[in-house]
Amino acid sequence: MQMRYLSACLMLLLNAPIHANEVKQQATDPQCNDKNNKQCTDKEIERITVKGQYIGIEVPEVIGRAYLDRNFIEATPKGNGDINELIALLPGVQLSEDHYSIDNLAEISAPEISISGAKPWQTGFMIDGMNYNNRLDPASASRIGASENEVSGGVQSMNINSQIVESITVYDHNIPADFGDFSGGVVDAETISPFSTDTRVSFGIRGNRSDWGEYHIIDNDEPDDTAEGKDDLEPPIYEKTNIDFSIQKKLNEQHALLMSVSYLKSDISDISLSAQKVESRENINALLKYSYRDGWVDSLDLSVMYAPYTSDSYLKDVLNSDYQVEGGSFGFTANLAEETRLGHFSSKFNMSQSDNNRTGPAHFYTWLQAKGKEWGQLADQSVDSIPVSEYGGYGNLDNTQTSFNWRNTLTLERKKWGNTEHAIRVGAELNHQNYERTRQQNYYKYDSPIQYSSTSAQLNCSGYTLDCIEQSFYVDLDTLAEQLGGSIDFNNPEHLIAYSNNVATTAQYFNSRLVTPSEQIDVSLNKAALYATDVITWKQFDFHLGVRYDYDDFFKNHNIAPRFSMGYDVFNDGNTLLTAGLNRYYDAGLLGYKIKEQQKFAYREYRPIQSGYLQAWLPSSYTGNFRYIYDNVKSPYDDEVALGLRHATESFGNFAVKYVHRDKKDQLSRNEETNLKNDGYQYITIYNNGTGESERYSLSWDAKFGDHSIWANASYSQNSESNSDYTATPDNTPIETLVYYEGELMSLSELDTLKANFGRPVTANFGWNTNWTDTFSTGLTATYSGSYTTAIKSSSDQQIGIGSECTTCEAVEIFVPKYEAHTFDSRIMFALSSRWEYQVSQSQSVEFRLDVSNLFNARSHAITEGNSGIEPGRMFWLGVSYNYE
């Protein structure tokens, strides 16, 4: 009996080398299963307790992966609770700068992460085998609600709360051939198993409020106590509430159920046009899971996930700009596993549907600040910008993404051939994606205001009431003249002041507008893949020889991705492992490219004015009828070289050093000129001229000293990306994608390329988890990020000229977003979590939790040098939960 329990405990440790678990077993008569049987108290009860504390996050093997188990998830300090907060602690992973801004206090969606220098959307996100990447327009996540042509729910189609997650595996190099459609990394999360306990009910609530935190008010980069005029900057008022409920029930040895719901709500108040406004966000994670074991199949898991997201927001300092975003996803997974005569067979089928819809004001107007349009005076605009008053929003837009995926894998029984041992795994994958995009009506962006003045004729709007305003007076001019003595003398200062004060509205109109046409897009993409891996063991070597083949019906390319990696046990004692790898990863995002081919870009209209009378809207010579064309385009890919050394010591923990280099090849770029065809469209042709590379050196360590588990890692990385350079002008670039950066016009995609050249080169993370007693534990983390320079959006827009609309028209000037280069200083941030459990009875307990971000109230340097603003300081989350089991 003892050997049986000892064997079980050893298997537990061997199968979960980085788990922290506590296992208790009883060896008694079967009648002792009855807790009320007093005879059990007279019998000798054998107990074997195995305790383990999480001591590391990188798995010591050839595959480059890190594993975060449930104990790590619970012990690590958290904010909103999204799993990306945990993934960001790994080497080679960076969080977006937005995560540290004051605006993020209101946000409850998942923060963006970058793995191995890739763009956030180039990482593959999976939960229970279901991909939940947003393929609609993930690159526009930072422009959510601020672009007429995109609505993005972010890089992910749903936000995954750690409450429903059992483990997270993150692959960053030497990634197996089982995975495709990525060029950064892979995040593979598994939900909690219904079999993890017999019966468990849990209910909890956590909260975070603005008055539980501290703030740094920065005025021209001066500290709080010396800043002048800091009273003009006020921290936002907000409240976040997170409610969790879960119930697990093991019905018998074969059937088990799990239901978990996590609800997160955020309300935040801020100042817009010198008045207080409130934004609201809501996110739900609901999971219903049924598991079946050891029956007609060995394993079957059926899951339904529902994760809606809503946001009620507004455009800052824009009058009547309230809008709503509804997003999130619904998914179903069916995962089956069976031991067959050939080996282990697994089949994973899933479907999901995600929405990203915006409802908002129909059109956007950029008026000049003048009588009748003065509200812009209440806005926070830079001194050197043209004073404007903005009104409206970006209209309605509906997006729906539907995906089906079926993956089958067979792992053959290990075979010995001569002096080698082989573990062969083969598989096939089918994927279907469909996208629907609807804009019910044309959207107008009025961006060329003209203040009308003429001595010969007054402005007549000709019935246009929304985009033109005539001059009006509080009293008619004849009455004013009588009040001034019979006539108005404009050379008399008193008369001039009286005339100015009598103007109720100043005449102005728009002579040009950007038209984003209504559209109905319905596109589909089909993909198929085959993959195989042979793990060969020979003497002190492990060779992973893999290959993946992909085909899609858009690019119609036959992509072959070799995945070769090896490990060498240097001293043949299992303590020192030298690893190397040569791998190729093909990019995802094909559905987004297919959408661009059918997308209708905006075009311009103008209207002349004759003798003060405004004329009808006419097509402009700058029509902007652009289309993208992808002909004979290869699939972009990354070639990876990886080297690593892992060493385990008996008393001072485990060390790992790795080097990962990736060359980005056949990256998509556009030609400098556009081709005008007979259909009237200017075609932007896409080529494979883009290149890039990333390079990373990482060092990690983990150790266990008594009840203390400590881990640390540091990384140095350099990323660069280069597409064919071209000069962006209204002639060769859709105007809605034009931006102004450092004195030059460029497209938004070109700006993204420049931004990709920058990244924090040095990052480091540290963690210390301890169970001080059976009921009290703490977790401490520290993160360091080095300084770097990047482009950030200015608070004002740039006015540019695009020439005349016609031979007899005036030159037109429009407003485009303005970006500036700024340097973010280095920062070091600490976070703390503490948990204390009070045992109410043998089956009931209450847990109290405290999470503190920015423990030492340091500056995040989200406000760059020379600018003013507010940075979050120390923030508290308080929570309490009731548990029954």
Solvent accessible surface area in square Angstrom, and as a share of the most:
residue,aa,sasa,rsa
1,M,130,0.58
2,Q,124,0.55
3,M,143,0.64
4,R,141,0.51
5,Y,21,0.08
6,L,84,0.42
7,S,58,0.37
8,A,52,0.40
9,C,8,0.05
10,L,90,0.45
11,M,100,0.45
12,L,54,0.27
13,L,87,0.43
14,L,131,0.65
15,N,109,0.56
16,A,12,0.09
17,P,81,0.51
18,I,13,0.07
19,H,51,0.23
20,A,8,0.07
21,N,52,0.27
22,E,99,0.44
23,V,36,0.20
24,K,122,0.52
25,Q,63,0.28
26,Q,89,0.40
27,A,13,0.10
28,T,43,0.25
29,D,58,0.30
30,P,113,0.71
31,Q,77,0.34
32,C,16,0.10
33,N,128,0.66
34,D,73,0.38
35,K,167,0.71
36,N,133,0.68
37,N,35,0.18
38,K,167,0.71
39,Q,105,0.47
40,C,14,0.08
41,T,109,0.63
42,D,127,0.66
43,K,77,0.33
44,E,167,0.75
45,I,55,0.28
46,E,42,0.19
47,R,143,0.52
48,I,44,0.23
49,T,68,0.39
50,V,23,0.13
51,K,130,0.55
52,G,25,0.24
53,Q,25,0.11
54,Y,1,0.01
55,I,41,0.21
56,G,1,0.01
57,I,7,0.03
58,E,21,0.09
59,V,13,0.08
60,P,82,0.52
61,E,45,0.20
62,V,7,0.04
63,I,33,0.17
64,G,1,0.01
65,R,71,0.26
66,A,7,0.05
67,Y,42,0.16
68,L,0,0.00
69,D,1,0.01
70,R,48,0.17
71,N,51,0.26
72,F,1,0.00
73,I,3,0.01
74,E,57,0.26
75,A,11,0.09
76,T,3,0.02
77,P,16,0.10
78,K,42,0.18
79,G,19,0.18
80,N,18,0.09
81,G,3,0.03
82,D,8,0.04
83,I,0,0.00
84,N,1,0.01
85,E,29,0.13
86,L,5,0.02
87,I,0,0.00
88,A,13,0.10
89,L,14,0.07
90,L,5,0.03
91,P,6,0.04
92,G,10,0.10
93,V,7,0.04
94,Q,41,0.18
95,L,34,0.17
96,S,31,0.20
97,E,31,0.14
98,D,87,0.45
99,H,48,0.21
100,Y,36,0.14
101,S,28,0.18
102,I,31,0.16
103,D,103,0.53
104,N,35,0.18
105,L,20,0.10
106,A,3,0.02
107,E,38,0.17
108,I,3,0.01
109,S,29,0.19
110,A,20,0.15
111,P,18,0.11
112,E,47,0.21
113,I,3,0.01
114,S,25,0.16
115,I,0,0.00
116,S,7,0.05
117,G,26,0.25
118,A,4,0.03
119,K,49,0.21
120,P,33,0.21
121,W,39,0.14
122,Q,14,0.06
123,T,1,0.01
124,G,5,0.05
125,F,2,0.01
126,M,23,0.10
127,I,0,0.00
128,D,5,0.02
129,G,6,0.06
130,M,1,0.00
131,N,54,0.28
132,Y,4,0.01
133,N,3,0.01
134,N,2,0.01
135,R,12,0.05
136,L,9,0.04
137,D,37,0.19
138,P,16,0.10
139,A,52,0.40
140,S,0,0.00
141,A,14,0.11
142,S,85,0.55
143,R,52,0.19
144,I,67,0.34
145,G,0,0.00
146,A,55,0.43
147,S,14,0.09
148,E,10,0.05
149,N,4,0.02
150,E,28,0.13
151,V,4,0.02
152,S,1,0.01
153,G,25,0.24
154,G,15,0.15
155,V,10,0.06
156,Q,11,0.05
157,S,12,0.08
158,M,4,0.02
159,N,14,0.07
160,I,2,0.01
161,N,12,0.06
162,S,3,0.02
163,Q,30,0.14
164,I,4,0.02
165,V,0,0.00
166,E,57,0.26
167,S,8,0.05
168,I,0,0.00
169,T,14,0.08
170,V,4,0.02
171,Y,20,0.07
172,D,10,0.05
173,H,2,0.01
174,N,5,0.02
175,I,1,0.01
176,P,17,0.11
177,A,0,0.00
178,D,17,0.09
179,F,17,0.07
180,G,22,0.21
181,D,37,0.19
182,F,1,0.00
183,S,1,0.01
184,G,0,0.00
185,G,0,0.00
186,V,3,0.02
187,V,0,0.00
188,D,23,0.12
189,A,0,0.00
190,E,65,0.29
191,T,5,0.03
192,I,25,0.13
193,S,35,0.23
194,P,0,0.00
195,F,46,0.19
196,S,67,0.44
197,T,33,0.19
198,D,96,0.50
199,T,40,0.23
200,R,65,0.24
201,V,39,0.23
202,S,10,0.06
203,F,99,0.41
204,G,8,0.08
205,I,74,0.38
206,R,18,0.06
207,G,13,0.13
208,N,5,0.02
209,R,92,0.34
210,S,13,0.09
211,D,105,0.54
212,W,85,0.30
213,G,15,0.15
214,E,75,0.34
215,Y,41,0.16
216,H,22,0.10
217,I,31,0.16
218,I,0,0.00
219,D,22,0.11
220,N,95,0.49
221,D,47,0.24
222,E,74,0.33
223,P,77,0.49
224,D,45,0.23
225,D,122,0.63
226,T,81,0.47
227,A,10,0.07
228,E,148,0.66
229,G,45,0.44
230,K,69,0.29
231,D,113,0.58
232,D,125,0.65
233,L,45,0.22
234,E,110,0.49
235,P,39,0.25
236,P,13,0.08
237,I,103,0.52
238,Y,7,0.03
239,E,76,0.34
240,K,10,0.04
241,T,38,0.22
242,N,4,0.02
243,I,59,0.30
244,D,16,0.08
245,F,67,0.28
246,S,10,0.07
247,I,66,0.33
248,Q,10,0.05
249,K,89,0.38
250,K,50,0.21
251,L,94,0.47
252,N,79,0.40
253,E,132,0.59
254,Q,65,0.29
255,H,51,0.23
256,A,0,0.00
257,L,73,0.36
258,L,3,0.02
259,M,80,0.36
260,S,2,0.01
261,V,50,0.29
262,S,3,0.02
263,Y,58,0.22
264,L,6,0.03
265,K,58,0.25
266,S,0,0.00
267,D,46,0.24
268,I,11,0.06
269,S,14,0.09
270,D,47,0.24
271,I,79,0.40
272,S,4,0.03
273,L,20,0.10
274,S,74,0.48
275,A,54,0.42
276,Q,111,0.49
277,K,61,0.26
278,V,88,0.50
279,E,27,0.12
280,S,27,0.18
281,R,28,0.10
282,E,61,0.27
283,N,8,0.04
284,I,50,0.25
285,N,2,0.01
286,A,24,0.18
287,L,2,0.01
288,L,95,0.47
289,K,12,0.05
290,Y,60,0.23
291,S,0,0.00
292,Y,21,0.08
293,R,59,0.22
294,D,108,0.56
295,G,35,0.34
296,W,175,0.62
297,V,9,0.05
298,D,48,0.25
299,S,23,0.15
300,L,25,0.12
301,D,23,0.12
302,L,60,0.30
303,S,1,0.01
304,V,52,0.30
305,M,3,0.01
306,Y,108,0.41
307,A,3,0.02
308,P,28,0.18
309,Y,19,0.07
310,T,45,0.26
311,S,7,0.05
312,D,65,0.34
313,S,10,0.07
314,Y,19,0.07
315,L,21,0.11
316,K,109,0.46
317,D,21,0.11
318,V,12,0.07
319,L,59,0.29
320,N,89,0.46
321,S,0,0.00
322,D,83,0.43
323,Y,30,0.11
324,Q,62,0.28
325,V,2,0.01
326,E,80,0.36
327,G,11,0.11
328,G,11,0.11
329,S,7,0.05
330,F,87,0.36
331,G,0,0.00
332,F,62,0.26
333,T,1,0.00
334,A,23,0.18
335,N,22,0.11
336,L,43,0.22
337,A,20,0.15
338,E,48,0.21
339,E,109,0.49
340,T,58,0.34
341,R,233,0.85
342,L,120,0.60
343,G,3,0.03
344,H,71,0.32
345,F,63,0.26
346,S,25,0.16
347,S,16,0.11
348,K,53,0.22
349,F,77,0.32
350,N,6,0.03
351,M,44,0.20
352,S,13,0.08
353,Q,79,0.35
354,S,4,0.03
355,D,48,0.25
356,N,4,0.02
357,N,35,0.18
358,R,3,0.01
359,T,81,0.47
360,G,18,0.17
361,P,35,0.22
362,A,42,0.33
363,H,34,0.15
364,F,9,0.04
365,Y,13,0.05
366,T,6,0.03
367,W,6,0.02
368,L,33,0.17
369,Q,41,0.18
370,A,16,0.12
371,K,68,0.29
372,G,29,0.28
373,K,33,0.14
374,E,66,0.29
375,W,43,0.15
376,G,2,0.02
377,Q,121,0.54
378,L,96,0.48
379,A,18,0.14
380,D,105,0.54
381,Q,56,0.25
382,S,40,0.26
383,V,157,0.90
384,D,120,0.62
385,S,24,0.15
386,I,74,0.38
387,P,72,0.46
388,V,13,0.08
389,S,0,0.00
390,E,36,0.16
391,Y,73,0.28
392,G,0,0.00
393,G,2,0.02
394,Y,30,0.11
395,G,5,0.05
396,N,79,0.40
397,L,1,0.00
398,D,63,0.33
399,N,2,0.01
400,T,31,0.18
401,Q,11,0.05
402,T,23,0.13
403,S,18,0.12
404,F,81,0.34
405,N,16,0.08
406,W,117,0.41
407,R,29,0.11
408,N,32,0.17
409,T,19,0.11
410,L,36,0.18
411,T,45,0.26
412,L,52,0.26
413,E,95,0.42
414,R,129,0.47
415,K,102,0.43
416,K,159,0.67
417,W,139,0.49
418,G,77,0.75
419,N,128,0.66
420,T,33,0.19
421,E,44,0.20
422,H,18,0.08
423,A,15,0.12
424,I,40,0.20
425,R,51,0.19
426,V,58,0.33
427,G,12,0.11
428,A,39,0.30
429,E,30,0.13
430,L,102,0.51
431,N,25,0.13
432,H,59,0.26
433,Q,18,0.08
434,N,30,0.15
435,Y,2,0.01
436,E,74,0.33
437,R,10,0.04
438,T,23,0.13
439,R,9,0.03
440,Q,146,0.65
441,Q,107,0.48
442,N,51,0.26
443,Y,5,0.02
444,Y,45,0.17
445,K,36,0.15
446,Y,10,0.04
447,D,3,0.02
448,S,2,0.01
449,P,11,0.07
450,I,41,0.21
451,Q,95,0.42
452,Y,40,0.15
453,S,100,0.65
454,S,46,0.30
455,T,154,0.90
456,S,104,0.67
457,A,31,0.24
458,Q,118,0.52
459,L,7,0.04
460,N,52,0.27
461,C,8,0.05
462,S,52,0.33
463,G,70,0.67
464,Y,65,0.25
465,T,116,0.67
466,L,128,0.64
467,D,6,0.03
468,C,7,0.04
469,I,29,0.15
470,E,75,0.34
471,Q,54,0.24
472,S,46,0.30
473,F,51,0.21
474,Y,153,0.58
475,V,58,0.33
476,D,84,0.43
477,L,67,0.33
478,D,109,0.57
479,T,48,0.28
480,L,10,0.05
481,A,16,0.12
482,E,130,0.58
483,Q,122,0.54
484,L,46,0.23
485,G,73,0.70
486,G,54,0.52
487,S,72,0.46
488,I,37,0.19
489,D,64,0.33
490,F,109,0.45
491,N,140,0.72
492,N,49,0.25
493,P,95,0.60
494,E,130,0.58
495,H,26,0.12
496,L,89,0.44
497,I,107,0.55
498,A,28,0.21
499,Y,42,0.16
500,S,54,0.35
501,N,101,0.52
502,N,10,0.05
503,V,10,0.06
504,A,23,0.18
505,T,28,0.17
506,T,21,0.12
507,A,4,0.03
508,Q,0,0.00
509,Y,8,0.03
510,F,0,0.00
511,N,12,0.06
512,S,0,0.00
513,R,24,0.09
514,L,5,0.02
515,V,1,0.00
516,T,1,0.01
517,P,19,0.12
518,S,40,0.26
519,E,10,0.04
520,Q,118,0.52
521,I,4,0.02
522,D,84,0.43
523,V,6,0.04
524,S,37,0.24
525,L,2,0.01
526,N,69,0.36
527,K,23,0.10
528,A,39,0.30
529,A,5,0.04
530,L,107,0.53
531,Y,8,0.03
532,A,35,0.27
533,T,9,0.05
534,D,27,0.14
535,V,25,0.14
536,I,25,0.13
537,T,45,0.26
538,W,89,0.31
539,K,154,0.65
540,Q,52,0.23
541,F,54,0.22
542,D,49,0.26
543,F,60,0.25
544,H,32,0.14
545,L,79,0.39
546,G,3,0.03
547,V,63,0.36
548,R,7,0.03
549,Y,67,0.26
550,D,13,0.07
551,Y,70,0.27
552,D,1,0.01
553,D,48,0.25
554,F,32,0.13
555,F,20,0.08
556,K,124,0.53
557,N,32,0.16
558,H,126,0.56
559,N,15,0.08
560,I,100,0.51
561,A,1,0.01
562,P,43,0.27
563,R,10,0.04
564,F,93,0.39
565,S,11,0.07
566,M,44,0.20
567,G,1,0.01
568,Y,62,0.23
569,D,27,0.14
570,V,47,0.27
571,F,138,0.58
572,N,104,0.53
573,D,80,0.41
574,G,64,0.61
575,N,66,0.34
576,T,10,0.06
577,L,37,0.18
578,L,81,0.40
579,T,2,0.01
580,A,27,0.21
581,G,6,0.06
582,L,108,0.54
583,N,7,0.04
584,R,61,0.22
585,Y,0,0.00
586,Y,29,0.11
587,D,12,0.06
588,A,3,0.02
589,G,11,0.10
590,L,12,0.06
591,L,1,0.00
592,G,15,0.15
593,Y,33,0.13
594,K,41,0.17
595,I,6,0.03
596,K,79,0.34
597,E,49,0.22
598,Q,85,0.38
599,Q,14,0.06
600,K,77,0.32
601,F,15,0.06
602,A,2,0.01
603,Y,53,0.20
604,R,1,0.00
605,E,28,0.13
606,Y,23,0.09
607,R,4,0.01
608,P,33,0.21
609,I,52,0.26
610,Q,114,0.50
611,S,95,0.61
612,G,5,0.04
613,Y,119,0.45
614,L,5,0.02
615,Q,57,0.25
616,A,61,0.47
617,W,35,0.12
618,L,75,0.37
619,P,103,0.65
620,S,4,0.03
621,S,83,0.53
622,Y,53,0.20
623,T,44,0.25
624,G,6,0.05
625,N,46,0.24
626,F,1,0.00
627,R,48,0.18
628,Y,32,0.12
629,I,33,0.17
630,Y,23,0.09
631,D,83,0.43
632,N,157,0.81
633,V,6,0.03
634,K,120,0.51
635,S,6,0.04
636,P,4,0.02
637,Y,29,0.11
638,D,2,0.01
639,D,30,0.16
640,E,2,0.01
641,V,61,0.35
642,A,1,0.00
643,L,93,0.46
644,G,8,0.08
645,L,74,0.37
646,R,17,0.06
647,H,70,0.31
648,A,34,0.26
649,T,50,0.29
650,E,184,0.82
651,S,95,0.61
652,F,110,0.46
653,G,12,0.11
654,N,50,0.26
655,F,69,0.29
656,A,11,0.09
657,V,76,0.43
658,K,12,0.05
659,Y,49,0.19
660,V,4,0.02
661,H,33,0.15
662,R,1,0.00
663,D,49,0.25
664,K,16,0.07
665,K,79,0.34
666,D,33,0.17
667,Q,17,0.07
668,L,32,0.16
669,S,8,0.05
670,R,20,0.07
671,N,29,0.15
672,E,88,0.39
673,E,113,0.51
674,T,27,0.16
675,N,72,0.37
676,L,131,0.65
677,K,99,0.42
678,N,167,0.86
679,D,84,0.43
680,G,40,0.38
681,Y,57,0.22
682,Q,39,0.17
683,Y,32,0.12
684,I,0,0.00
685,T,19,0.11
686,I,13,0.06
687,Y,97,0.37
688,N,33,0.17
689,N,86,0.44
690,G,0,0.00
691,T,75,0.44
692,G,13,0.12
693,E,77,0.35
694,S,5,0.03
695,E,54,0.24
696,R,7,0.03
697,Y,104,0.39
698,S,6,0.04
699,L,91,0.45
700,S,13,0.09
701,W,51,0.18
702,D,16,0.08
703,A,1,0.01
704,K,89,0.38
705,F,76,0.32
706,G,57,0.55
707,D,89,0.46
708,H,55,0.24
709,S,0,0.00
710,I,33,0.17
711,W,3,0.01
712,A,29,0.22
713,N,8,0.04
714,A,42,0.32
715,S,8,0.05
716,Y,99,0.38
717,S,15,0.10
718,Q,90,0.40
719,N,32,0.16
720,S,48,0.31
721,E,26,0.12
722,S,63,0.41
723,N,30,0.15
724,S,43,0.27
725,D,121,0.63
726,Y,28,0.11
727,T,90,0.52
728,A,1,0.01
729,T,43,0.25
730,P,19,0.12
731,D,85,0.44
732,N,13,0.07
733,T,1,0.01
734,P,1,0.01
735,I,11,0.06
736,E,39,0.17
737,T,32,0.19
738,L,1,0.01
739,V,4,0.02
740,Y,46,0.18
741,Y,24,0.09
742,E,105,0.47
743,G,52,0.50
744,E,109,0.49
745,L,43,0.21
746,M,18,0.08
747,S,5,0.03
748,L,23,0.11
749,S,70,0.45
750,E,21,0.10
751,L,1,0.00
752,D,45,0.23
753,T,10,0.06
754,L,55,0.28
755,K,66,0.28
756,A,28,0.22
757,N,57,0.29
758,F,78,0.32
759,G,26,0.25
760,R,8,0.03
761,P,32,0.20
762,V,59,0.34
763,T,15,0.09
764,A,29,0.23
765,N,13,0.07
766,F,67,0.28
767,G,0,0.00
768,W,82,0.29
769,N,4,0.02
770,T,2,0.01
771,N,72,0.37
772,W,119,0.42
773,T,80,0.46
774,D,128,0.66
775,T,56,0.33
776,F,74,0.31
777,S,13,0.08
778,T,28,0.16
779,G,0,0.00
780,L,33,0.16
781,T,10,0.06
782,A,9,0.07
783,T,31,0.18
784,Y,79,0.30
785,S,14,0.09
786,G,4,0.04
787,S,53,0.34
788,Y,34,0.13
789,T,45,0.26
790,T,10,0.06
791,A,3,0.02
792,I,51,0.26
793,K,109,0.46
794,S,18,0.12
795,S,85,0.55
796,S,14,0.09
797,D,51,0.26
798,Q,48,0.21
799,Q,41,0.18
800,I,16,0.08
801,G,47,0.45
802,I,9,0.05
803,G,32,0.31
804,S,46,0.30
805,E,3,0.01
806,C,35,0.21
807,T,143,0.83
808,T,129,0.75
809,C,28,0.17
810,E,110,0.49
811,A,72,0.56
812,V,1,0.00
813,E,87,0.39
814,I,1,0.00
815,F,19,0.08
816,V,4,0.02
817,P,42,0.26
818,K,41,0.17
819,Y,22,0.08
820,E,54,0.24
821,A,41,0.32
822,H,32,0.14
823,T,65,0.38
824,F,10,0.04
825,D,65,0.34
826,S,44,0.28
827,R,14,0.05
828,I,86,0.44
829,M,24,0.11
830,F,55,0.23
831,A,20,0.15
832,L,48,0.24
833,S,2,0.01
834,S,20,0.13
835,R,44,0.16
836,W,112,0.39
837,E,55,0.25
838,Y,119,0.45
839,Q,95,0.42
840,V,80,0.46
841,S,44,0.29
842,Q,157,0.70
843,S,35,0.22
844,Q,59,0.26
845,S,7,0.05
846,V,34,0.19
847,E,40,0.18
848,F,89,0.37
849,R,26,0.09
850,L,53,0.26
851,D,2,0.01
852,V,5,0.03
853,S,48,0.31
854,N,8,0.04
855,L,35,0.18
856,F,130,0.54
857,N,37,0.19
858,A,32,0.25
859,R,53,0.19
860,S,1,0.01
861,H,41,0.18
862,A,19,0.15
863,I,31,0.16
864,T,7,0.04
865,E,134,0.60
866,G,49,0.47
867,N,52,0.27
868,S,53,0.34
869,G,11,0.11
870,I,15,0.08
871,E,0,0.00
872,P,17,0.11
873,G,2,0.02
874,R,58,0.21
875,M,9,0.04
876,F,61,0.25
877,W,14,0.05
878,L,85,0.42
879,G,12,0.12
880,V,58,0.33
881,S,25,0.16
882,Y,81,0.31
883,N,12,0.06
884,Y,88,0.34
885,E,108,0.48
